[in-house]
Structure formats: structure tokens, C-alpha cells
């Protein structure tokens, strides 16, 4: 059985010092160090495509997010965020960021009913990432919620 590496335990800065007593967060003054990603060649690309927006998150095999992009972060506003073109640009932006880190191959997991599902996958492919598999992980209710009662007109 392989031993898994766990993250180090949380520090007890909040228990000691005057920062916690004054009601301030413990790490408010300290600048957060950016995590360096090395040797990530195979990743997962999660595409969440709703009617209003498209979110592309690229994670490592454990599920920790490496890079992400949304249609809003790519400069689209309002109803344009839900278009296939916005989804393609969003996926392209996320894929280029991931390629800079060293990602070469991705497993794609698509979620949601939006218009940008297929074009986001094409955007990942167009940016130079090799797609290993595509899965649809849209949640489907087996019996679902109780439907609304009929309208009385």
C-alpha cells in the first residue's frame, strides 16, 4: 500500500499572539506565497457550461486547481458570457495558462446544459492540449424535486 502525502497541519497562529484577540485574521499581514506547479503533464479539465456563463478549471490528478478561467474574466459581459464563442475563448485562455505550466494532456469532464459545451472542448484542443477522454458529468435527478402545482388561470 502506497503511503499518501498529507498536507502539513494548520499552524496555531490564531491561538497565540494579539492578532486573534483583536479580531483580525492571523495571516492578514503575511503575503501568501504562490504555489509552484511542477511535473504536471496530465491534468483534468472541468468545463461547467450554464446558460449564463462558462467556467473552465484545470486541475491536477488529485483535483487541486492549477488554473481557471471564466467568460467574465476573459472580458465578456452580460448575455455574451453564455455564447459558444465566449466558451471557446475561455477554454483557450485556461489551456494556454496550463500549457505554460507544463500540462500536455487532459481528461475533459463536461457539466451543464449550456451552449458552449462542444466549443469549449475545441478551444482546449486548439490551444495545443491533447485530449485523452471526454466525460459528461451533468447531474441528472433520478426522481427529482416535486413539480410545481398546475396554474389556475
Residue pairs with C-beta under 8 A, 6 or more apart in sequence:
11 26
13 19
13 20
13 26
13 27
14 20
14 26
17 26
19 25
19 26
19 28
19 29
20 26
37 60
37 66
37 101
37 102
38 102
39 102
40 60
40 66
40 101
40 102
40 103
41 102
41 103
41 104
41 105
42 61
42 103
42 104
42 105
42 106
42 107
42 132
43 58
43 59
43 60
43 61
43 66
43 98
43 103
43 105
43 106
43 107
44 58
44 59
44 60
44 61
44 63
44 106
44 107
44 108
44 109
45 56
45 57
45 58
45 91
45 94
45 95
45 98
45 106
45 107
45 108
45 109
45 124
45 129
46 55
46 56
46 57
46 58
46 59
46 109
46 111
47 54
47 55
47 56
47 87
47 91
47 108
47 109
47 110
47 111
47 112
47 116
47 117
47 120
47 121
48 54
48 55
48 56
48 57
48 111
48 112
49 87
49 110
49 111
49 112
49 113
49 114
49 115
49 116
49 117
49 120
50 82
50 112
50 113
50 114
51 82
51 113
51 114
51 115
52 79
52 81
52 82
52 114
53 70
53 71
53 72
53 81
53 82
53 114
54 70
54 71
54 81
54 82
54 86
54 87
54 90
54 91
54 114
54 116
54 120
55 68
55 69
55 70
55 71
55 90
56 68
56 69
56 70
56 90
56 91
56 93
56 94
56 95
56 120
56 124
57 65
57 67
57 68
57 94
58 65
58 66
58 67
58 68
58 94
58 95
58 97
58 98
58 103
58 106
59 65
59 66
60 66
66 98
66 101
66 103
67 94
67 97
67 98
67 101
68 94
69 90
69 91
69 93
69 94
69 97
70 81
70 90
71 80
71 81
71 82
71 86
71 87
71 89
71 90
71 116
72 81
73 90
73 93
74 86
74 89
74 90
74 93
76 83
76 86
76 89
80 86
82 114
82 115
82 116
83 115
83 116
84 115
84 116
84 118
84 119
85 119
86 116
87 114
87 115
87 116
87 117
87 119
87 120
87 123
88 116
88 119
88 120
88 122
88 123
88 126
89 123
90 116
90 120
90 123
91 119
91 120
91 121
91 122
91 123
91 124
91 127
92 123
92 124
92 126
92 127
94 124
95 106
95 123
95 124
95 126
95 127
95 128
95 129
96 127
98 106
98 129
99 127
99 128
99 129
103 129
104 129
104 130
105 129
105 130
105 131
105 132
106 124
106 129
106 130
106 131
106 132
107 131
107 132
107 133
107 135
108 121
108 124
108 131
108 133
108 134
108 135
109 135
109 136
109 137
110 117
110 120
110 121
110 134
110 135
110 136
110 137
110 138
111 136
111 137
111 138
111 139
112 138
113 138
121 131
121 134
124 131
125 131
